Amino acid sequence: MLQVEALHKSYGNHVILEDITFTLEKGDIVGLVGENGAGKSTLLHILATLQKPSKGKLTLNGMTYHWKSLSHIRRQIGFVPQEIAIWDHLTVEENMVFFEKLSWKNKSKEELQNLCLDMKLNRWKEPVHTLSGGMKRKLNLAISLIHEPKLLLLDEPTVGIDLKSKQEIASYLKDLATKRGVAMIYISHDMNEIMNLCDQVFCIGDDSFYDRLLTQAGQEVIRL
């Protein structure tokens, strides 16, 4: 589904990513761990077409990333940034309708509401500024799924929220992978969350801290 071959990213003499190669299959949930500054977010931004690599080849469902024309790739990708990117003064409904207008898929209000309800976001008529952090994170995720992406890229999507909301989001993501075959790359510093949710874990950067944690937990260490 997703093939990344010999990916490099540098700024002048400063190398961020070097010779990154991996494959992601339909329905895979892969964790991405490493110390701050290791290049995790940079890798996600490149996969999401928000940054251009210095070298390397990326292919999604047989389509190569052509950096002058990316609309065909972007239609298949959902990106959930660490920052909550929603309109605080609008209701949940108004946010979903607003972002549906920007989407490549036309959805009715009922379909948009059901998407929220599926992840236990049931505050349809309430302004976002009145919601808990967990509810805001769910809305952030729901918006990224309006156009039914095949690849979902999640950059610390549950940071700073309660355990119940974390578990509800994880349960929803597992269903999304199992029932719809959505592939995911998931960044988190919470190793319990990573190991409970992800099928495999990629380590990035020079620090071996996460390698040791995975080994102690009986998990395979896959170093990019």
C-alpha positions as CSV (number, residue, x, y, z in Angstrom):
1,M,0.0,0.0,0.0
2,L,2.6,2.5,1.1
3,Q,6.2,2.1,0.0
4,V,9.0,4.4,1.3
5,E,12.4,3.9,-0.4
6,A,15.7,5.5,0.6
7,L,14.0,8.6,2.0
8,H,16.4,11.5,2.9
9,K,15.6,14.9,4.4
10,S,18.2,17.5,5.2
11,Y,18.5,21.2,5.8
12,G,21.9,22.3,4.5
13,N,24.4,20.1,6.3
14,H,21.9,19.1,9.0
15,V,20.5,15.6,8.2
16,I,17.0,15.0,9.7
17,L,16.2,11.6,8.0
18,E,18.6,9.3,6.3
19,D,17.9,6.3,4.1
20,I,14.4,5.6,5.6
21,T,12.8,2.5,3.9
22,F,9.7,0.7,4.9
23,T,6.4,-0.7,3.7
24,L,2.9,-0.4,5.1
25,E,0.1,-2.7,4.2
26,K,-3.6,-2.2,4.2
27,G,-5.0,-2.2,7.8
28,D,-1.6,-1.9,9.5
29,I,-1.3,0.3,12.5
30,V,2.4,1.2,13.0
31,G,3.8,3.2,15.9
32,L,6.6,5.6,15.4
33,V,8.8,6.4,18.4
34,G,12.0,8.3,19.1
35,E,13.4,11.1,21.1
36,N,12.4,14.7,20.4
37,G,14.1,16.0,17.2
38,A,14.6,12.5,15.8
39,G,12.5,13.4,12.7
40,K,9.2,11.7,13.6
41,S,7.0,14.7,12.7
42,T,9.1,15.5,9.7
43,L,8.5,12.0,8.3
44,L,4.8,12.4,8.8
45,H,4.8,15.8,7.1
46,I,6.6,14.3,4.1
47,L,4.1,11.4,3.9
48,A,1.3,13.9,4.2
49,T,2.8,16.0,1.3
50,L,3.3,19.0,3.6
51,Q,7.1,18.8,3.1
52,K,9.3,17.7,0.2
53,P,12.0,15.1,0.8
54,S,15.6,15.8,-0.3
55,K,15.8,12.4,-1.9
56,G,13.8,9.1,-2.1
57,K,10.7,7.6,-3.6
58,L,7.3,7.3,-2.1
59,T,4.4,5.3,-3.5
60,L,0.8,5.0,-2.2
61,N,-1.5,2.4,-3.7
62,G,0.6,2.3,-6.8
63,M,0.8,6.0,-7.3
64,T,4.1,7.7,-7.0
65,Y,4.4,11.1,-5.2
66,H,5.0,13.6,-7.9
67,W,5.8,16.8,-6.1
68,K,4.4,19.1,-8.8
69,S,1.0,17.4,-8.8
70,L,-0.1,15.8,-5.5
71,S,-3.9,16.0,-5.6
72,H,-4.3,12.3,-6.4
73,I,-2.2,11.4,-3.4
74,R,-3.8,13.9,-1.0
75,R,-7.3,12.4,-1.6
76,Q,-6.1,9.2,0.0
77,I,-4.4,10.7,3.1
78,G,-5.8,11.9,6.4
79,F,-3.5,13.9,8.7
80,V,-4.2,14.5,12.4
81,P,-1.7,17.2,13.7
82,Q,-0.7,17.5,17.3
83,E,-2.2,20.9,17.4
84,I,-6.0,21.0,17.6
85,A,-7.0,22.6,14.2
86,I,-10.7,23.4,14.7
87,W,-12.8,26.5,15.0
88,D,-13.3,27.2,18.8
89,H,-16.2,29.5,18.4
90,L,-18.3,27.2,16.2
91,T,-20.3,24.2,17.2
92,V,-19.3,20.6,16.5
93,E,-21.9,20.5,13.7
94,E,-20.7,23.8,12.2
95,N,-17.0,22.6,12.2
96,M,-17.9,19.3,10.5
97,V,-20.0,21.1,7.8
98,F,-17.3,23.7,7.3
99,F,-14.6,21.1,6.7
100,E,-16.9,18.9,4.6
101,K,-17.1,21.8,2.2
102,L,-13.3,21.7,1.8
103,S,-13.3,17.9,1.4
104,W,-13.2,15.7,-1.7
105,K,-16.2,13.8,-0.5
106,N,-19.8,15.1,-0.2
107,K,-21.4,14.0,3.1
108,S,-24.8,14.7,4.5
109,K,-25.2,16.2,8.0
110,E,-26.5,12.8,9.1
111,E,-23.3,11.1,7.8
112,L,-21.1,13.7,9.5
113,Q,-23.0,13.3,12.8
114,N,-22.7,9.5,12.6
115,L,-19.0,9.8,12.1
116,C,-18.8,11.8,15.4
117,L,-21.1,9.4,17.2
118,D,-19.0,6.4,16.1
119,M,-16.2,7.8,18.2
120,K,-18.5,8.8,21.1
121,L,-18.5,12.5,20.3
122,N,-22.1,13.3,21.1
123,R,-22.0,17.1,21.5
124,W,-23.3,18.0,18.1
125,K,-24.9,21.3,18.9
126,E,-22.4,22.6,21.4
127,P,-19.7,25.2,20.8
128,V,-16.2,23.7,20.7
129,H,-14.9,26.0,23.4
130,T,-17.2,24.3,25.9
131,L,-15.9,20.8,25.1
132,S,-13.3,18.8,27.1
133,G,-9.9,18.2,25.7
134,G,-10.9,14.6,24.8
135,M,-13.9,15.8,22.9
136,K,-11.8,18.3,21.0
137,R,-9.3,15.6,20.1
138,K,-12.1,13.4,18.8
139,L,-13.4,16.3,16.6
140,N,-9.9,16.9,15.3
141,L,-9.8,13.2,14.3
142,A,-13.3,13.2,12.8
143,I,-12.5,16.1,10.5
144,S,-9.5,14.2,9.1
145,L,-11.8,11.2,8.2
146,I,-14.5,13.1,6.3
147,H,-13.0,12.2,2.9
148,E,-12.5,8.5,3.9
149,P,-8.7,8.3,3.6
150,K,-6.8,5.1,3.0
151,L,-3.8,6.2,5.0
152,L,-4.1,8.0,8.3
153,L,-1.2,9.9,9.8
154,L,-1.5,10.7,13.5
155,D,0.9,13.0,15.3
156,E,0.3,12.6,19.1
157,P,-3.5,12.7,18.6
158,T,-4.3,12.0,22.3
159,V,-1.7,14.1,24.1
160,G,-3.0,15.8,27.2
161,I,-6.4,14.0,27.5
162,D,-8.1,11.6,29.9
163,L,-7.6,7.9,29.8
164,K,-11.2,7.2,28.9
165,S,-11.0,9.3,25.8
166,K,-7.7,7.8,24.9
167,Q,-9.2,4.3,25.1
168,E,-12.3,5.3,23.0
169,I,-10.1,6.8,20.3
170,A,-7.9,3.7,20.3
171,S,-10.9,1.4,20.0
172,Y,-12.3,3.5,17.1
173,L,-8.9,3.4,15.3
174,K,-8.7,-0.4,15.7
175,D,-12.1,-0.8,14.1
176,L,-11.2,1.6,11.3
177,A,-8.1,-0.6,10.5
178,T,-9.9,-3.9,10.8
179,K,-13.2,-3.1,9.1
180,R,-12.1,-0.6,6.5
181,G,-8.5,-1.5,6.0
182,V,-7.2,2.0,6.8
183,A,-3.4,2.0,7.3
184,M,-2.0,4.2,10.1
185,I,1.2,5.7,11.4
186,Y,0.9,6.8,15.0
187,I,3.3,9.0,16.9
188,S,3.1,9.0,20.7
189,H,5.5,9.2,23.7
190,D,3.1,7.0,25.6
191,M,4.6,3.5,25.2
192,N,1.6,1.8,26.8
193,E,-0.6,3.4,24.2
194,I,1.7,2.5,21.4
195,M,2.1,-1.2,22.4
196,N,-1.7,-1.6,23.1
197,L,-2.7,-0.1,19.8
198,C,0.0,-0.8,17.2
199,D,0.8,-4.0,15.3
200,Q,4.4,-3.1,15.1
201,V,6.7,-0.2,16.2
202,F,9.3,1.7,14.2
203,C,12.2,3.3,16.1
204,I,13.8,6.4,14.6
205,G,16.8,8.5,15.7
206,D,20.0,7.6,17.5
207,D,18.8,7.1,21.1
208,S,18.3,3.4,22.1
209,F,15.9,4.2,24.9
210,Y,12.8,3.1,23.1
211,D,14.6,0.0,21.7
212,R,15.2,-1.1,25.3
213,L,11.6,-0.5,26.3
214,L,10.4,-2.6,23.4
215,T,12.8,-5.3,24.1
216,Q,11.8,-5.4,27.8
217,A,8.2,-5.7,26.7
218,G,9.0,-8.6,24.4
219,Q,8.3,-6.5,21.2
220,E,10.4,-6.6,18.1
221,V,12.6,-3.6,17.5
222,I,12.3,-2.3,13.9
223,R,14.8,0.5,13.4
224,L,14.4,2.8,10.5
